[in-house]
């Protein structure tokens, strides 16, 4: 895999310094050198301190620090606060000396150049959810940035965007300023800058079609310069945004699987997680990733993965519909349980929800105690505002209602209400989805025994579905890339409740290049449930015509050569990404 190499500028810088020293009078050169050494010494002194109290006291004793040294001081405090947790963060932000530091930085913003402003924004971003004087400083910094047109290079601009979005600063004028500047310098963006800008706008919850098109086009142009980190981070951001650009994804996935040996363990897990969410994994891809992670035929105690990674792998395998090797699944579950039992593992709430979802899907013998313990840990905490967790947890609650009725888990009313509300909001978005409207249009044109009277966004038992026909109890769900979970667990539950669920895979739908192809594809998907409903005779179901994609929606997505981006696909995927960004 090609690795970016930055050209060295040390010789150029040395020549400039020497020339400056020749031109300046000796006394001025000595003064400048003294100032430079003093600033460097102070930054070095701050950087080696580990106690926030020592750093703040050093600032008080050296209140004449220049702006770069103030930035280093704030950055070091932020890093220590992130490393030591919320209590340390509160201690730092409550210190009077910290407020004096913020005031001093605010008074020096006007004299800072573009690079220093970007570094200050990044340093402030260590303090998540800023308030009080720190929030005022963030607003002031934003105002200063908007007055510096053409002052930021692509790297500084992407750093600013990510920092402000991380802090939750959503000034529309600032967001527009960064968009305009990004469009100006788009041809100078490196691969890292591209996915950082895209991630920043995702965090802001803003989708701009022009900017998204330019970023994707630039990513495609620069793909031969991607490093292993660029590939992983780009796929991660695309999966978070839910941006369905098949041509770019196929090139990225091809590049990744041709160079699996260049990724470390954490990157492989992220690759697994991202591609599964994009519905871009085949069974062979799953096997390749399992081999690259070296978890095949291993003793569970010897698996060198943390619990978060194991949970993500299991959830990825579930989303890809991987059931070919139950021994791998059992090995991963045993490894997770072993680490939890030893008490050496710390699992985030997202990891616990992913693990619970995978346990419900695979429903392995002997895993009920682990599922109970995981759910008890989840419901013991406060209800979060993370809709991604709610969406996944709604299906886990569904498993308790339909399959795991004997489970000794009390679901708090607050958790149930939050998950139900999130599911309703997510389902309401399908009302304005163009791909859903396109499917409805084709369904309305079906004649004869295939004709259905579908209604959009209906309740079918415990779940809400995209399209529902009351007479046949056929429930159609579109498995789009902007959904964080697949349809397999949900549809298993619906089958147990007497419904006839049908999963329409997004990538298979995009392969249909005409209305005739779409009609034929829908008929293939509907044949089995219509036979079960008694409307069609069993002779209408030859094995060659059975829609295998319904059970394995992403079997051939990655390797299929049909992902040549057409104008129709571009328009449709833009609308899908717009739905995702509205989250």
C-alpha positions in Angstrom: 0.0 0.0 0.0 1.4 3.4 -1.0 2.6 5.5 2.0 2.5 9.2 1.9 5.9 10.9 2.2 6.1 14.5 3.1 8.9 16.4 1.4 11.6 17.6 3.8 11.9 21.4 4.2 14.7 21.4 6.8 17.2 22.7 4.3 15.0 25.5 3.2 14.2 26.5 6.7 17.9 26.5 7.7 18.8 28.7 4.7 16.1 31.2 5.7 17.3 31.4 9.3 20.8 31.9 8.3 19.9 34.7 5.8 17.8 36.4 8.5 20.7 36.3 10.9 22.9 37.9 8.3 20.5 40.7 7.6 19.6 41.6 11.2 21.9 43.6 13.3 23.8 41.6 15.8 21.9 42.9 18.8 18.5 42.2 17.2 19.5 38.7 16.2 20.7 38.0 19.8 17.4 39.2 21.2 15.3 37.1 18.8 17.4 34.0 19.5 17.0 34.6 23.3 13.2 34.9 22.9 13.1 31.7 20.8 15.2 29.8 23.4 13.1 31.1 26.2 9.8 30.1 24.5 11.2 26.7 23.7 12.4 26.1 27.2 9.1 27.0 28.7 7.2 24.7 26.3 9.5 21.9 27.1 9.1 22.5 30.9 5.3 22.4 30.5 5.4 19.3 28.4 7.2 17.2 30.9 4.9 18.1 33.9 2.4 15.5 34.9 0.5 17.3 37.7 -2.1 19.9 36.5 -1.4 22.0 39.6 2.2 22.2 38.7 1.4 23.3 35.1 -1.1 26.0 36.3 1.4 27.3 38.9 4.1 27.5 36.3 1.8 29.6 34.2 1.2 31.9 37.1 4.9 32.3 37.7 5.5 33.0 33.9 2.5 35.1 33.0 4.4 36.7 30.2 4.3 33.5 28.1 3.9 33.9 24.4 0.8 32.6 22.5 2.5 29.3 21.4 3.5 28.5 25.0 0.0 29.2 26.2 -1.4 26.8 23.6 1.1 24.1 24.8 -0.1 24.7 28.4 -3.7 24.3 27.5 -3.0 21.2 25.4 -1.1 19.5 28.2 -3.9 20.2 30.7 -6.4 18.8 28.2 -4.4 15.6 27.6 -4.0 15.0 31.3 -7.8 15.6 31.9 -8.7 13.1 29.1 -6.3 10.5 30.4 -7.4 10.8 34.1 -11.1 11.0 33.6 -14.1 13.3 34.5 -13.0 14.0 38.1 -9.7 15.4 36.9 -11.5 17.4 34.2 -13.7 19.0 36.8 -10.8 19.8 39.1 -8.9 21.6 36.3 -11.9 23.6 35.0 -12.8 24.7 38.6 -9.3 26.0 39.3 -9.1 29.8 39.3 -5.7 29.7 37.7 -7.3 27.8 34.7 -9.7 30.7 34.2 -6.8 33.2 34.2 -5.1 31.0 31.6 -8.3 31.2 29.4 -8.5 34.9 29.8 -4.8 35.4 28.8 -5.4 33.2 25.7 -8.5 35.2 24.8 -6.5 38.4 24.9 -3.9 37.0 22.5 -6.2 35.5 19.8 -6.0 38.5 17.5 -2.2 38.2 17.2 -2.2 34.4 16.4 -1.7 33.2 12.9 -3.8 30.6 11.2 -1.7 27.6 12.3 -1.8 28.7 15.9 -5.6 29.3 15.8 -6.1 25.7 14.6 -3.8 24.4 17.3 -5.7 26.4 20.0 -9.0 25.0 18.7 -7.6 21.5 18.9 -6.3 22.1 22.4 -9.8 23.4 23.5 -11.4 20.3 22.0 -9.9 18.1 24.7 -12.4 19.8 27.1 -15.6 18.2 25.8 -18.9 20.1 26.3 -17.2 23.4 27.3 -19.1 25.8 29.6 -18.6 29.1 31.3 -15.4 31.0 30.4 -14.2 28.1 28.2 -17.4 28.3 26.1 -16.9 32.1 25.8 -13.4 31.5 24.6 -14.7 29.0 22.0 -17.2 31.6 20.7 -14.5 34.3 20.6 -12.1 31.9 18.7 -14.9 31.2 16.2 -15.4 34.9 15.6 -11.6 35.4 15.1 -11.5 32.5 12.6 -14.3 33.9 10.5 -12.3 37.1 10.0 -9.3 35.2 8.6 -10.3 34.5 5.0 -7.6 32.6 3.1 -5.5 32.3 6.3 -5.7 28.5 6.7 -4.1 25.8 4.8 -6.0 22.5 4.2 -4.6 20.8 7.3 -5.4 23.8 9.6 -8.9 24.0 8.1 -9.7 20.4 8.7 -8.3 20.7 12.3 -10.5 23.7 12.9 -13.6 21.9 11.6 -13.0 18.8 13.7 -12.3 20.7 16.8 -15.3 23.0 16.7 -17.6 20.0 15.8 -16.2 18.0 18.6 -17.0 20.8 21.1 -20.5 21.1 19.7 -20.0 24.6 18.5 -22.7 24.9 15.7 -22.5 28.5 14.6 -24.1 28.5 11.1 -21.8 31.3 10.0 -18.7 29.4 11.0 -19.9 26.2 9.4 -20.5 28.1 6.1 -17.1 29.8 6.4 -15.4 26.4 6.7 -17.4 25.1 3.7 -16.4 28.0 1.5 -12.7 27.7 2.5 -12.8 23.9 2.0 -14.2 24.3 -1.6 -11.4 26.8 -2.4 -8.6 24.4 -1.3 -10.3 21.1 -2.3 -7.6 20.2 -4.8 -4.9 20.7 -2.1 -6.5 18.4 0.4 -4.7 15.2 1.4 -6.5 12.0 2.1 -6.4 12.7 5.9 -8.0 16.1 5.4 -10.8 14.8 3.3 -12.2 12.3 5.9 -11.7 14.8 8.7 -13.8 17.4 7.0 -16.5 14.8 6.3 -16.5 13.7 9.9 -16.7 17.2 11.2 -19.9 17.9 9.1 -21.3 14.6 10.4 -20.8 15.7 13.9 -22.4 19.0 13.2 -25.4 17.1 11.7 -25.1 19.2 8.5 -25.2 17.7 5.0 -24.1 19.8 2.0 -24.5 18.0 -1.3 -21.9 20.1 -3.1 -19.3 19.6 -0.5 -20.1 15.8 -0.1 -19.7 15.3 -3.9 -16.4 17.2 -4.0 -15.1 15.2 -1.0 -16.0 11.9 -2.6 -14.6 12.9 -5.9 -11.4 14.0 -4.3 -11.2 10.8 -2.3 -11.5 8.8 -5.5 -8.8 10.8 -7.2 -6.4 10.4 -4.2 -7.0 6.7 -3.5 -3.6 5.7 -4.8 -2.0 7.8 -2.1 -3.9 6.3 0.8 -2.0 4.9 3.7 -3.5 2.1 5.8 -4.7 4.6 8.3 -6.4 6.7 5.6 -8.3 3.6 4.3 -9.5 2.7 7.7 -10.6 6.2 8.7 -12.3 6.9 5.4 -14.3 3.7 5.6 -15.1 4.5 9.3 -16.4 8.0 8.4 -18.4 6.8 5.4 -20.1 4.1 7.6 -20.9 6.7 10.3 -22.4 9.1 7.7 -24.2 6.3 5.9 -22.9 7.5 2.5 -23.6 4.9 -0.2 -21.1 5.5 -2.9 -20.5 2.0 -4.3 -17.7 2.9 -6.7 -15.5 4.5 -4.0 -16.4 1.8 -1.5 -15.4 -1.0 -3.9 -12.0 0.6 -4.5 -11.4 1.1 -0.8 -12.5 -2.4 0.1 -10.3 -3.9 -2.7 -7.3 -1.9 -1.5 -8.0 -3.0 2.1 -8.3 -6.7 1.3 -5.3 -6.7 -0.9 -3.2 -5.4 2.0 -4.7 -6.9 5.1 -1.1 -7.6 6.4 -0.5 -3.8 6.6 -3.2 -3.2 9.3 -2.8 -3.7 13.0 -5.4 -5.4 15.2 -7.3 -2.3 16.1 -7.5 -1.2 12.4 -8.7 -4.7 11.3 -11.5 -4.5 13.9 -12.5 -1.1 12.7 -12.4 -2.3 9.1 -14.7 -5.2 10.0 -17.1 -3.0 11.9 -17.2 -0.3 9.1 -17.7 -2.6 6.2 -20.4 -4.6 7.9 -22.3 -1.4 8.7 -22.0 -0.4 5.0 -23.4 -3.9 4.1 -20.2 -4.5 2.1 -19.0 -7.8 3.5 -19.3 -11.2 1.8 -18.8 -14.5 3.6 -15.3 -14.8 2.1 -14.5 -11.3 3.3 -15.5 -12.3 6.8 -13.2 -15.4 6.6 -10.3 -13.3 5.4 -10.7 -10.9 8.3 -11.0 -13.7 10.8 -7.7 -15.2 9.4 -6.0 -11.8 9.5 -7.1 -11.4 13.2 -5.6 -14.9 13.9 -8.7 -16.0 15.9 -9.4 -19.2 14.0 -9.0 -22.5 16.0 -7.6 -20.8 19.0 -8.2 -21.4 22.7 -10.5 -18.6 24.0 -8.0 -17.7 26.7 -5.3 -17.1 24.2 -7.2 -14.6 22.0 -5.4 -11.3 22.2 -8.3 -9.0 21.8 -10.0 -6.7 24.4 -13.7 -7.1 25.1 -14.7 -4.0 23.0 -13.0 -5.5 20.0 -14.6 -8.9 20.5 -18.1 -7.3 20.8 -17.5 -5.3 17.6 -16.4 -8.4 15.7 -19.4 -10.4 16.8 -21.8 -7.6 15.9 -20.1 -7.3 12.5 -20.4 -11.0 11.9 -24.1 -10.8 12.8 -24.7 -7.8 10.5 -23.1 -9.7 7.6 -25.3 -12.7 8.4 -22.2 -14.9 9.1 -23.3 -18.4 10.3 -20.9 -20.6 8.4 -18.5 -21.4 11.2 -20.3 -21.6 14.6 -17.0 -22.6 16.3 -15.6 -19.1 15.6 -18.6 -17.5 17.2 -18.5 -19.7 20.2 -14.7 -19.1 20.6 -15.2 -15.3 20.6 -18.1 -15.5 23.1 -16.0 -17.7 25.4 -13.1 -15.3 25.2 -15.3 -12.3 26.1 -16.8 -14.2 29.0 -13.4 -15.3 30.2 -12.1 -11.7 30.3 -15.2 -10.5 32.0 -15.0 -13.2 34.6 -11.3 -12.3 35.4 -12.4 -8.8 36.1 -9.6 -7.3 33.9 -11.9 -5.9 31.2 -13.5 -2.5 31.0 -16.3 -2.4 28.4 -18.0 0.8 27.2 -21.8 1.0 27.0 -21.6 0.7 23.2 -19.6 -2.5 23.6 -22.1 -4.0 26.0 -25.0 -3.2 23.6 -23.2 -4.7 20.7 -22.4 -7.8 22.7 -26.0 -8.1 23.9 -27.3 -7.8 20.3 -24.9 -10.4 19.0 -25.8 -12.8 21.8 -29.5 -12.4 21.0 -28.9 -13.1 17.4 -26.7 -16.2 17.7 -28.6 -17.5 20.8 -25.9 -20.0 21.6 -26.4 -22.6 24.3 -25.2 -21.5 27.7 -24.9 -17.8 27.0 -28.1 -16.8 28.8 -26.3 -15.9 32.1 -23.8 -13.7 30.2 -26.7 -12.0 28.4 -28.5 -11.4 31.7 -25.4 -9.9 33.3 -24.7 -7.7 30.3 -28.3 -6.3 30.2 -28.3 -5.7 33.9 -25.2 -3.6 33.6 -26.7 -1.7 30.7 -30.0 -0.9 32.5 -28.3 -0.1 35.8 -27.0 3.2 34.3 -28.7 6.4 33.3 -30.5 6.6 30.0 -28.2 8.0 27.4 -29.0 10.4 24.6 -27.2 8.2 22.0 -29.7 7.2 19.4 -27.4 4.6 18.0 -27.5 2.7 21.3 -31.3 3.0 21.4 -31.8 1.6 17.9 -29.7 -1.4 18.7 -31.2 -1.9 22.2 -34.7 -1.8 20.8 -34.2 -5.1 19.1 -32.5 -6.6 22.2 -35.7 -5.6 24.1 -37.6 -7.2 21.3 -35.7 -10.5 21.9 -36.7 -10.4 25.6 -40.3 -9.9 24.5 -40.4 -12.6 21.8 -37.7 -15.2 22.3 -36.2 -14.8 25.8 -39.3 -14.4 27.9 -37.8 -16.3 30.8 -34.9 -13.9 31.2 -34.6 -12.4 34.6 -34.0 -8.8 33.5 -36.1 -5.8 34.5 -36.3 -3.2 31.8 -36.7 0.3 33.3 -39.5 2.3 31.9 -37.2 5.2 31.0 -35.0 2.9 28.8 -37.9 1.3 27.1 -39.5 4.7 26.3 -36.2 6.2 25.0 -35.7 3.2 22.7 -39.3 3.2 21.5 -39.1 7.0 20.7 -35.8 6.6 18.8 -37.3 3.7 16.7 -40.3 5.9 15.9 -38.1 8.8 14.9 -35.9 6.6 12.7 -39.0 5.1 11.1 -40.5 8.5 10.4 -37.5 9.4 8.2 -38.5 6.7 5.7 -41.5 8.9 4.8 -39.2 11.3 2.9 -36.7 8.7 1.6 -36.5 8.6 -2.2 -35.4 5.0 -2.3 -38.5 4.0 -0.3 -40.7 6.0 -2.7 -39.1 4.3 -5.6 -39.8 0.8 -4.1 -43.4 1.8 -3.4 -43.8 3.0 -7.0 -42.7 -0.3 -8.4 -44.9 -2.2 -5.9 -47.9 -0.3 -7.0 -47.3 -1.4 -10.6 -47.3 -5.1 -9.7 -50.3 -6.9 -11.2 -52.1 -10.1 -10.6 -51.3 -12.3 -7.7 -48.2 -10.1 -6.9 -50.3 -7.0 -6.3 -50.1 -5.7 -2.7 -51.8 -3.0 -0.9 -48.8 -1.7 1.1 -48.9 1.1 3.6 -45.7 2.9 4.7 -44.4 3.1 8.2 -46.8 0.7 9.9 -46.7 -1.3 13.1 -46.5 -5.0 12.8 -46.6 -6.5 16.3 -43.7 -5.3 18.4 -41.8 -3.7 15.5 -42.4 -0.9 13.0 -41.8 -1.7 9.4 -41.2 0.3 6.2 -44.0 -1.3 4.1 -46.8 -3.6 5.2 -49.6 -5.5 3.5 -52.4 -6.3 5.9 -54.0 -9.1 3.8 -50.9 -11.3 3.4 -49.0 -10.0 6.5 -46.0 -9.3 4.3 -43.7 -6.7 5.9 -41.0 -5.2 3.7 -38.0 -3.5 5.2 -35.2 -1.8 3.2 -31.7 -2.7 4.5 -30.0 0.6 3.7 -26.5 1.6 4.7 -27.7 4.5 6.9 -29.2 2.0 9.3 -26.8 1.0 12.2 -28.3 -2.5 12.4 -29.3 -5.2 10.0 -32.7 -6.8 9.6 -32.0 -10.4 10.5 -32.8 -10.4 14.2 -35.8 -8.2 13.7 -37.2 -10.4 11.0 -36.7 -13.6 13.0 -38.7 -12.1 15.7 -41.5 -11.1 13.3 -41.6 -14.6 11.8 -42.2 -15.9 15.3 -45.1 -13.5 15.6 -46.7 -14.8 12.5 -45.6 -12.1 10.0 -43.9 -12.7 6.7 -40.9 -10.3 6.6 -39.0 -9.5 3.5 -35.6 -7.8 3.5 -34.8 -5.7 0.4 -31.0 -5.2 0.3 -30.0 -1.8 -0.9 -27.0 -2.8 -3.0 -29.0 -5.5 -4.8 -31.7 -2.9 -5.5 -29.0 -0.6 -7.0 -27.9 -3.3 -9.3 -31.3 -3.1 -11.0 -30.7 -0.7 -13.8 -34.2 -0.5 -15.1 -37.8 -0.6 -13.9 -38.1 -4.1 -15.4 -35.1 -5.3 -13.4 -36.6 -3.8 -10.3 -40.0 -5.5 -11.0 -38.3 -8.9 -11.5 -36.3 -8.5 -8.3 -39.3 -7.7 -6.2 -41.2 -10.6 -7.6 -38.4 -12.9 -6.7 -38.4 -11.6 -3.2 -42.1 -11.8 -2.8 -42.6 -15.3 -4.2 -41.8 -17.2 -1.0 -44.0 -15.1 1.3 -46.8 -15.2 -1.2 -46.6 -19.0 -1.4 -46.7 -19.1 2.4 -49.7 -16.9 2.3 -51.5 -19.2 -0.1 -51.8 -16.7 -2.9 -49.3 -18.5 -5.1 -48.9 -22.2 -5.8 -45.7 -23.9 -4.6 -44.9 -24.7 -8.2 -44.1 -21.0 -8.7 -41.1 -21.4 -6.4 -38.4 -23.2 -8.3 -35.1 -23.3 -6.4 -33.3 -21.3 -9.0 -35.7 -18.4 -8.6 -35.4 -18.2 -4.8 -34.1 -14.9 -3.7 -30.9 -16.0 -1.8 -30.1 -12.3 -1.1 -32.9 -12.1 1.4 -31.1 -14.3 3.9 -27.6 -13.0 3.1 -28.1 -9.4 1.9 -24.4 -8.6 1.5 -23.1 -11.8 0.1 -21.8 -10.4 -3.2 -21.7 -6.7 -2.4 -17.9 -6.2 -2.2 -16.8 -8.3 -5.1 -19.5 -7.4 -7.6 -18.3 -5.5 -10.6 -21.7 -3.8 -11.0 -20.7 -0.9 -8.8 -20.0 1.5 -11.6 -21.4 4.8 -10.4 -24.2 5.9 -12.7 -26.0 9.3 -12.6 -29.1 7.6 -11.2 -27.1 5.9 -8.4 -25.4 9.2 -7.5 -28.8 11.0 -7.2 -30.3 8.2 -5.1 -27.3 7.8 -2.8 -27.2 11.5 -2.2 -30.8 11.3 -0.9 -29.9 8.4 1.3 -26.9 10.2 2.8 -29.2 13.2 3.4 -31.5 11.0 5.4 -28.5 9.8 7.4 -27.2 13.3 8.1 -30.6 14.4 9.4 -30.0 12.1 12.4 
